């Protein structure tokens, strides 16, 4: 299992419109894939732009494709500044 961290920039003017889109997308993904997404942001908004992060813990193989399709269906790119960046992390193996 892997954890996905997706971060992107959001103009202040779009934040109120974008938040419900992201949350609705996360709810649909939770129902379809059993992954409880989280939505976070950095404090502050230098130059009128916020940094947001979506977190998806313990995802199965193929979830990244489902997430990309869901983001496109939700038209998130219309309200963000630039691209969504994805980081993938996995648990370290326990040493014996």
N, C-alpha and C positions, 0 to 999 in steps of 0.2 A: 504494500500500500504506500502511496505517496501523498504528500500535502502540496497543494497548489497555492501560490501567492501571486495575485494579479494586481499590479499597480498601474495607475494612470493619473493624468492631470485633468482637473475639472474647473472650468471658469466659475467664479462665484455666481454669475448670472444663471448658470445652468444647474446648479446643485439641487435646487428645490424640484426641478423637473426630472433630474436623473435618479435621485434616491428612490422614488417609488418604482421606477422601471427596474432598477437593480434588485430591489427587494422582491418584486413580483417574479423576476427571473429566478432568483434563488429559491423561492417557494416552489416553483415548478420543478426545478432541479432536485429539490429535496424529495418531492413526491415521486418523481421518475427514477431517481438514482439513490435515494437514501443518504444524501450528503447534505449536512446542515452547513450552509455557507454563512460566513460572517462578513459584515461590511464595516470598514474602519476608515478613518482619515487622520492625517497628521494635523496637529494643532496649527492654527494660523493659516494665512493664505497670502504669501508674498506675491506681490504684483497682481493680486486679484485672482489667483489660481490656487486651488486646493490639490493636495495629493491624496487620493483614495486607494484603498487596498481591499480586495476581496480575498478571503481565506477559505479554502476548501480542504478540510482535514480528511485523512484516510480515504482517499479516492482510489477506485479500482481502475484497471487498464481500460482505456477508451473514454474515461470521463472528460479528459481534456478536449476531445473532439465534440462531445455533447455540450460542453461549456462554450466552446467557440461558436457552435451553431446557435445556441440559446442567446448569446450576446449579439449575434447578427440579427436574429429574429426580433430581439428587443430594441434594435436600432440604437444601441448605446454609443456607437461611434459618432453619431450626429451631435452628441452633447459633450464629448470629451475633447481635450486639446492634445492631439497626437495619437499615438498608438497605445494599446493595452500591452503591458509587458508581463510575461509569465515566468515565474521562477518555480522550480520543482525541487522539493526536498524529500528525503526519506530518512527513516530511523536508522541509527547506527546499529550494527549487529552487536549483540552482547558477547563479550569474550568469556571463554570458559576458564 
